[in-house]
Amino acid sequence: MEEPKIEAIEEIVIAVNDADKAAEYFKDLFGMEFSYGWKIPGQQIRVRSEVIEGTQLQFIQATDPESVVAKFIAAKGEGLNHFAFKVKNLKEMVNRLKEKGVKFIPDKIVEVDLTDKNIPIEGEKGSFIFIHPSSAYGVLIELVEGR
Protein backbone atom coordinates (compact mmCIF):
# COMPACT_ATOMS: atom_id res chain seq x y z
CA MET A 1 0.00 0.00 0.00
CA GLU A 2 1.23 3.43 -0.92
CA GLU A 3 2.28 5.69 1.95
CA PRO A 4 -0.11 8.64 2.40
CA LYS A 5 1.35 12.09 1.89
CA ILE A 6 0.53 15.73 1.28
CA GLU A 7 1.18 16.57 -2.40
CA ALA A 8 0.21 20.23 -2.67
CA ILE A 9 -1.94 23.03 -1.35
CA GLU A 10 -5.20 22.56 -3.28
CA GLU A 11 -7.07 25.68 -2.22
CA ILE A 12 -7.17 28.63 0.13
CA VAL A 13 -10.75 29.66 0.94
CA ILE A 14 -11.78 33.08 2.23
CA ALA A 15 -15.33 33.64 3.52
CA VAL A 16 -16.76 36.99 2.44
CA ASN A 17 -20.08 38.80 2.41
CA ASP A 18 -19.84 39.55 -1.32
CA ALA A 19 -17.70 37.28 -3.52
CA ASP A 20 -18.01 39.57 -6.55
CA LYS A 21 -16.86 42.61 -4.59
CA ALA A 22 -13.92 40.65 -3.12
CA ALA A 23 -12.94 39.38 -6.60
CA GLU A 24 -13.06 42.93 -7.99
CA TYR A 25 -10.92 44.19 -5.13
CA PHE A 26 -8.27 41.51 -5.68
CA LYS A 27 -8.41 42.23 -9.43
CA ASP A 28 -7.70 45.89 -8.70
CA LEU A 29 -4.89 45.07 -6.25
CA PHE A 30 -3.21 42.14 -7.97
CA GLY A 31 -4.65 41.83 -11.49
CA MET A 32 -6.33 38.52 -10.70
CA GLU A 33 -9.34 37.59 -12.84
CA PHE A 34 -11.40 35.17 -10.69
CA SER A 35 -12.89 33.89 -13.93
CA TYR A 36 -14.22 30.67 -12.37
CA GLY A 37 -17.46 30.76 -10.41
CA TRP A 38 -20.15 28.33 -9.35
CA LYS A 39 -22.83 27.67 -6.76
CA ILE A 40 -22.98 24.75 -4.37
CA PRO A 41 -26.70 24.65 -3.47
CA GLY A 42 -26.33 21.87 -0.90
CA GLN A 43 -23.84 23.97 1.08
CA GLN A 44 -25.67 27.24 0.36
CA ILE A 45 -22.62 29.02 -1.05
CA ARG A 46 -21.39 30.85 -4.14
CA VAL A 47 -17.75 30.55 -5.12
CA ARG A 48 -15.41 32.77 -7.14
CA SER A 49 -12.03 31.21 -7.87
CA GLU A 50 -8.64 32.08 -9.33
CA VAL A 51 -6.06 29.36 -10.01
CA ILE A 52 -2.45 30.27 -9.27
CA GLU A 53 0.17 27.67 -10.16
CA GLY A 54 -2.34 24.87 -9.55
CA THR A 55 -3.67 26.27 -6.27
CA GLN A 56 -7.15 27.78 -6.09
CA LEU A 57 -7.78 31.00 -4.21
CA GLN A 58 -11.51 31.02 -3.52
CA PHE A 59 -13.96 33.53 -2.14
CA ILE A 60 -17.07 31.88 -0.71
CA GLN A 61 -20.29 33.75 -0.04
CA ALA A 62 -23.32 32.41 1.83
CA THR A 63 -26.54 32.22 -0.17
CA ASP A 64 -28.62 31.58 2.95
CA PRO A 65 -28.36 33.38 6.31
CA GLU A 66 -28.61 30.01 8.11
CA SER A 67 -25.69 28.41 6.22
CA VAL A 68 -22.43 27.38 7.86
CA VAL A 69 -20.57 30.15 6.00
CA ALA A 70 -23.05 32.84 7.12
CA LYS A 71 -22.69 31.67 10.72
CA PHE A 72 -18.90 31.64 10.36
CA ILE A 73 -18.88 35.27 9.17
CA ALA A 74 -21.35 36.31 11.88
CA ALA A 75 -19.12 34.78 14.56
CA LYS A 76 -15.65 35.63 13.23
CA GLY A 77 -16.08 38.16 10.45
CA GLU A 78 -14.81 37.87 6.92
CA GLY A 79 -11.51 36.06 6.53
CA LEU A 80 -9.74 32.76 6.13
CA ASN A 81 -12.31 29.97 6.31
CA HIS A 82 -10.06 27.02 5.53
CA PHE A 83 -7.36 25.67 3.28
CA ALA A 84 -7.11 22.31 1.60
CA PHE A 85 -4.23 19.91 1.14
CA LYS A 86 -4.17 17.60 -1.87
CA VAL A 87 -3.42 14.16 -0.43
CA LYS A 88 -2.20 10.91 -1.90
CA ASN A 89 -3.95 7.86 -0.33
CA LEU A 90 -6.49 9.86 1.66
CA LYS A 91 -8.14 6.86 3.33
CA GLU A 92 -4.83 5.78 4.82
CA MET A 93 -4.08 9.38 5.86
CA VAL A 94 -7.44 9.52 7.67
CA ASN A 95 -6.68 6.22 9.43
CA ARG A 96 -3.27 7.51 10.52
CA LEU A 97 -4.74 10.75 11.84
CA LYS A 98 -7.58 8.93 13.66
CA GLU A 99 -4.94 6.81 15.45
CA LYS A 100 -3.31 10.06 16.61
CA GLY A 101 -6.62 11.32 18.01
CA VAL A 102 -7.34 13.90 15.31
CA LYS A 103 -10.98 15.02 15.22
CA PHE A 104 -12.84 15.33 11.93
CA ILE A 105 -15.84 17.29 10.67
CA PRO A 106 -17.80 15.64 7.90
CA ASP A 107 -19.37 17.86 5.28
CA LYS A 108 -22.31 19.47 7.07
CA ILE A 109 -24.70 18.48 4.29
CA VAL A 110 -23.68 14.83 4.12
CA GLU A 111 -24.59 12.73 7.13
CA VAL A 112 -21.59 10.55 7.88
CA ASP A 113 -20.90 8.25 10.79
CA LEU A 114 -17.16 8.65 11.40
CA THR A 115 -16.99 5.16 12.86
CA ASP A 116 -18.01 3.94 9.41
CA LYS A 117 -15.23 2.70 7.14
CA ASN A 118 -16.67 4.73 4.23
CA ILE A 119 -14.72 7.85 5.05
CA PRO A 120 -13.45 10.10 3.71
CA ILE A 121 -16.59 11.40 2.02
CA GLU A 122 -16.97 10.64 -1.67
CA GLY A 123 -17.89 13.77 -3.61
CA GLU A 124 -18.49 14.55 -7.27
CA LYS A 125 -14.85 15.11 -8.10
CA GLY A 126 -13.07 13.12 -5.43
CA SER A 127 -12.87 12.33 -1.75
CA PHE A 128 -12.60 14.84 1.07
CA ILE A 129 -12.84 15.32 4.81
CA PHE A 130 -12.25 18.23 7.19
CA ILE A 131 -9.95 18.23 10.20
CA HIS A 132 -11.59 19.96 13.16
CA PRO A 133 -9.82 23.23 14.13
CA SER A 134 -9.27 21.89 17.65
CA SER A 135 -6.88 19.34 16.13
CA ALA A 136 -5.01 21.86 13.95
CA TYR A 137 -4.11 24.94 16.00
CA GLY A 138 -7.46 26.58 15.39
CA VAL A 139 -7.46 26.17 11.58
CA LEU A 140 -10.07 24.24 9.61
CA ILE A 141 -8.19 22.02 7.16
CA GLU A 142 -9.71 20.08 4.29
CA LEU A 143 -7.97 17.00 2.93
CA VAL A 144 -8.84 16.14 -0.70
CA GLU A 145 -7.94 13.46 -3.19
CA GLY A 146 -8.85 13.09 -6.83
CA ARG A 147 -9.80 16.66 -7.76
Residue frames relative to the residue before (quaternion, step in Angstrom):
aa qw qx qy qz dx dy dz
M 1.0000 0.0000 0.0000 0.0000 0.00 0.00 0.00
E 0.4851 -0.6876 0.4720 0.2629 3.51 -0.99 0.92
E 0.5030 -0.6590 0.4815 0.2844 3.55 -0.98 0.95
P 0.4185 -0.7017 0.5052 0.2778 3.62 -0.84 0.88
K 0.1074 0.7978 -0.5899 0.0635 3.56 -1.10 0.66
I 0.5032 -0.5977 0.5308 0.3283 3.51 -1.35 0.40
E 0.2113 -0.8110 0.5376 0.0927 3.59 -0.77 1.07
A 0.7972 -0.1119 0.1218 0.5806 3.59 1.04 -0.71
I 0.4684 -0.5693 0.5545 0.3860 3.51 -1.36 -0.01
E 0.3118 -0.7878 0.5114 0.1438 3.57 -0.55 1.21
E 0.8038 -0.1371 0.1373 0.5624 3.56 0.85 -0.97
I 0.1918 -0.7001 0.6730 0.1420 3.47 -1.38 0.49
V 0.1116 -0.8363 0.5368 -0.0041 3.57 -0.60 1.17
I 0.1123 -0.7908 0.6015 0.0093 3.54 -0.75 1.16
A 0.2978 -0.7474 0.5717 0.1611 3.58 -0.80 1.06
V 0.0251 0.8055 -0.5871 0.0767 3.55 -0.81 1.08
N 0.5644 -0.5904 0.4522 0.3583 3.55 -1.26 0.34
D 0.8014 0.0903 -0.0121 0.5911 3.58 1.07 -0.75
A 0.3123 -0.7953 0.4945 0.1593 3.58 -0.21 1.31
D 0.6373 0.5252 -0.3350 0.4537 3.60 1.02 -0.73
K 0.6554 0.5077 -0.3054 0.4684 3.57 0.94 -0.89
A 0.6496 0.5080 -0.3107 0.4727 3.61 0.97 -0.85
A 0.6485 0.5139 -0.3143 0.4653 3.60 0.98 -0.86
E 0.6495 0.5107 -0.3122 0.4689 3.59 0.98 -0.82
Y 0.6373 0.5344 -0.3176 0.4555 3.56 1.01 -0.82
F 0.6856 0.4602 -0.2788 0.4904 3.58 0.91 -0.94
K 0.5874 0.5468 -0.3696 0.4685 3.61 1.12 -0.56
D 0.6635 0.5017 -0.2947 0.4703 3.57 0.94 -0.92
L 0.7057 0.4685 -0.2670 0.4596 3.59 0.90 -0.92
F 0.8578 0.1827 -0.0105 0.4803 3.54 0.70 -1.16
G 0.4949 -0.6755 0.4246 0.3443 3.60 1.24 -0.11
M 0.4048 0.7157 -0.4724 0.3174 3.58 1.23 0.34
E 0.4085 -0.7601 0.4652 0.1972 3.58 -1.02 0.80
F 0.1050 -0.8130 0.5583 0.1278 3.62 1.02 -0.74
S 0.1744 0.8437 -0.4834 0.1553 3.53 0.95 1.00
Y 0.6494 0.4669 -0.3297 0.5015 3.61 1.23 -0.11
G 0.1386 0.7839 -0.5960 0.1055 3.56 -0.95 0.87
W 0.0970 0.7835 -0.6078 0.0856 3.54 -1.12 0.69
K 0.3615 -0.6850 0.5814 0.2492 3.53 -1.36 0.20
I 0.1555 -0.7295 0.6556 0.1177 3.52 -1.23 0.60
P 0.2602 -0.8256 0.4783 0.1478 3.59 0.14 1.31
G 0.6506 0.5428 -0.3236 0.4212 3.60 0.94 -0.81
Q 0.7362 0.3540 -0.2124 0.5362 3.58 1.16 -0.58
Q 0.3808 -0.7674 0.4418 0.2664 3.56 1.36 0.05
I 0.5584 0.5783 -0.4119 0.4291 3.55 0.86 1.05
R 0.2701 -0.6786 0.6576 0.1845 3.48 -1.45 0.40
V 0.1618 -0.7975 0.5783 0.0577 3.55 -1.01 0.83
R 0.0554 -0.7189 0.6897 0.0666 3.55 -1.20 0.70
S 0.0414 -0.8423 0.5349 -0.0512 3.57 -0.76 1.05
E 0.1099 -0.7322 0.6694 0.0601 3.50 -1.24 0.73
V 0.2381 -0.7646 0.5822 0.1402 3.59 -0.92 0.89
I 0.0471 -0.7853 0.6166 -0.0305 3.53 -0.80 1.13
E 0.8306 -0.1586 0.0711 0.5290 3.57 -0.48 1.22
G 0.7609 -0.3981 0.1981 0.4726 3.58 0.92 0.91
T 0.6607 0.4555 -0.3060 0.5122 3.59 1.27 -0.12
Q 0.3241 -0.7441 0.5518 0.1919 3.58 -0.91 0.91
L 0.1460 -0.6987 0.6897 0.1218 3.52 -1.16 0.76
Q 0.0386 -0.8321 0.5522 -0.0349 3.57 -0.52 1.18
F 0.1960 -0.6904 0.6787 0.1562 3.48 -1.29 0.65
I 0.0834 -0.7838 0.6135 0.0481 3.58 -0.88 0.93
Q 0.1229 -0.7805 0.6129 0.0082 3.51 -1.03 0.98
A 0.4488 -0.6808 0.5105 0.2729 3.58 -0.91 0.89
T 0.2250 -0.7583 0.5950 0.1425 3.56 -1.10 0.74
D 0.7359 0.2515 -0.1786 0.6027 3.56 1.34 0.08
P 0.4802 -0.7025 0.4391 0.2884 3.62 -0.79 0.93
E 0.6734 0.4726 -0.2996 0.4831 3.61 1.24 -0.25
S 0.4586 0.7023 -0.4414 0.3189 3.62 1.26 0.02
V 0.6683 -0.4932 0.3816 0.4056 3.54 -1.30 0.36
V 0.6661 0.5037 -0.3073 0.4561 3.60 0.94 -0.86
A 0.6341 0.5154 -0.3330 0.4705 3.61 0.97 -0.77
K 0.6665 0.4904 -0.2990 0.4753 3.59 0.96 -0.83
F 0.5992 0.5533 -0.3488 0.4617 3.57 1.10 -0.72
I 0.6931 0.4690 -0.2784 0.4713 3.59 0.82 -1.01
A 0.6310 0.5320 -0.3369 0.4531 3.60 1.00 -0.76
A 0.7192 0.4477 -0.2453 0.4713 3.58 0.99 -0.83
K 0.8371 0.2215 -0.0647 0.4961 3.59 0.87 -0.95
G 0.4811 -0.6424 0.4546 0.3863 3.56 1.23 -0.34
E 0.6751 -0.4607 0.3689 0.4426 3.53 -1.32 0.11
G 0.4182 0.7050 -0.5106 0.2596 3.56 -1.12 0.64
L 0.7888 -0.2987 0.2306 0.4851 3.51 -1.35 -0.22
N 0.2141 -0.7717 0.5897 0.1049 3.56 -0.76 1.10
H 0.7424 -0.2789 0.1979 0.5761 3.55 0.86 -0.99
F 0.1971 -0.7219 0.6276 0.2148 3.51 -1.35 -0.02
A 0.3020 -0.7627 0.5525 0.1478 3.53 -1.23 0.51
F 0.2543 -0.7213 0.6268 0.1486 3.50 -1.15 0.81
K 0.3307 -0.6752 0.6167 0.2334 3.56 -1.09 0.74
V 0.1162 -0.8302 0.5451 -0.0130 3.55 -0.69 1.20
K 0.2826 -0.7006 0.6252 0.1958 3.52 -1.16 0.68
N 0.8310 0.0613 -0.1152 0.5408 3.58 -0.88 1.08
L 0.0491 -0.8621 0.5040 -0.0168 3.53 0.72 1.19
K 0.6362 0.5365 -0.3535 0.4272 3.61 0.88 -0.83
E 0.6773 0.4743 -0.2961 0.4782 3.58 0.93 -0.84
M 0.6028 0.5423 -0.3513 0.4682 3.59 1.10 -0.67
V 0.6449 0.5120 -0.3185 0.4696 3.60 0.94 -0.86
N 0.6449 0.5177 -0.3220 0.4608 3.59 0.93 -0.86
R 0.6494 0.5155 -0.3147 0.4621 3.58 0.94 -0.89
L 0.6907 0.4797 -0.2858 0.4595 3.57 0.88 -0.94
K 0.6093 0.5437 -0.3520 0.4574 3.61 1.05 -0.73
E 0.6390 0.5296 -0.3189 0.4577 3.59 1.00 -0.83
K 0.6981 0.4475 -0.2592 0.4952 3.59 1.14 -0.60
G 0.5791 -0.6357 0.3470 0.3744 3.57 1.32 0.16
V 0.3630 0.7347 -0.4970 0.2853 3.59 1.22 0.29
K 0.3102 -0.7394 0.5723 0.1720 3.56 -1.03 0.89
F 0.2104 -0.7844 0.5771 0.0858 3.54 -1.09 0.80
I 0.2143 -0.7169 0.6442 0.1585 3.53 -1.35 0.43
P 0.2734 -0.7363 0.5820 0.2105 3.60 -0.61 0.96
D 0.6688 -0.4451 0.3881 0.4517 3.53 -1.30 0.33
K 0.5150 -0.6909 0.4164 0.2899 3.58 -0.77 1.04
I 0.6719 0.5025 -0.2985 0.4549 3.59 1.13 -0.57
V 0.7152 0.4032 -0.2298 0.5225 3.56 1.12 -0.69
E 0.3065 -0.7466 0.5608 0.1849 3.56 -0.71 1.04
V 0.0660 0.8064 -0.5777 0.1080 3.55 -0.55 1.17
D 0.2833 -0.7154 0.6150 0.1722 3.53 -0.99 0.90
L 0.3349 -0.7875 0.4789 0.1958 3.60 -0.38 1.16
T 0.5730 0.5387 -0.4123 0.4599 3.60 1.19 -0.02
D 0.5284 0.6287 -0.3907 0.4158 3.55 1.31 -0.30
K 0.4810 -0.6753 0.4829 0.2817 3.57 -1.09 0.69
N 0.5996 0.5878 -0.3566 0.4097 3.62 1.23 -0.17
I 0.5015 0.5728 -0.4953 0.4185 3.56 0.87 0.91
P 0.4721 -0.0937 -0.8763 -0.0211 1.59 -2.20 1.05
I 0.6688 -0.5062 0.3758 0.3940 3.55 -1.35 0.18
E 0.3288 -0.7275 0.5686 0.1984 3.56 -0.97 0.88
G 0.0920 -0.8001 0.5923 0.0211 3.56 -0.69 1.11
E 0.7690 -0.3596 0.2664 0.4564 3.55 -1.33 -0.14
K 0.8201 0.2460 -0.0909 0.5085 3.55 0.86 -0.97
G 0.8066 -0.1140 0.0763 0.5749 3.58 1.20 0.12
S 0.5889 -0.5591 0.4536 0.3670 3.51 -1.34 -0.29
F 0.0361 0.8032 -0.5930 0.0424 3.56 -1.12 0.66
I 0.0501 0.7490 -0.6606 -0.0087 3.51 -1.37 0.30
F 0.3379 -0.7351 0.5523 0.2012 3.57 -1.20 0.55
I 0.3267 -0.6927 0.6078 0.2101 3.54 -1.13 0.77
H 0.4771 -0.6797 0.4817 0.2800 3.56 -0.84 1.02
P 0.5755 -0.6187 0.4074 0.3466 3.63 -0.94 0.81
S 0.6119 0.5657 -0.3620 0.4177 3.61 1.06 -0.59
S 0.6994 0.4232 -0.2633 0.5123 3.59 1.25 -0.33
A 0.7615 0.3298 -0.1706 0.5312 3.61 1.27 0.03
Y 0.6432 -0.5724 0.3190 0.3961 3.57 0.86 1.00
G 0.7383 -0.4580 0.2153 0.4458 3.54 0.96 0.93
V 0.6230 0.5320 -0.3383 0.4630 3.62 1.26 0.11
L 0.3616 -0.6898 0.5843 0.2279 3.56 -1.02 0.87
I 0.0436 -0.8051 0.5912 -0.0199 3.58 -0.70 1.11
E 0.2071 -0.7507 0.6166 0.1154 3.53 -0.97 0.95
L 0.1748 -0.7392 0.6402 0.1146 3.55 -1.09 0.78
V 0.0211 -0.8169 0.5753 -0.0355 3.60 -0.76 1.04
E 0.0378 -0.7680 0.6385 0.0314 3.51 -1.27 0.56
G 0.8190 0.3050 -0.2045 0.4410 3.55 -1.02 0.79
R 0.4927 0.6456 -0.4524 0.3683 3.62 1.14 0.27
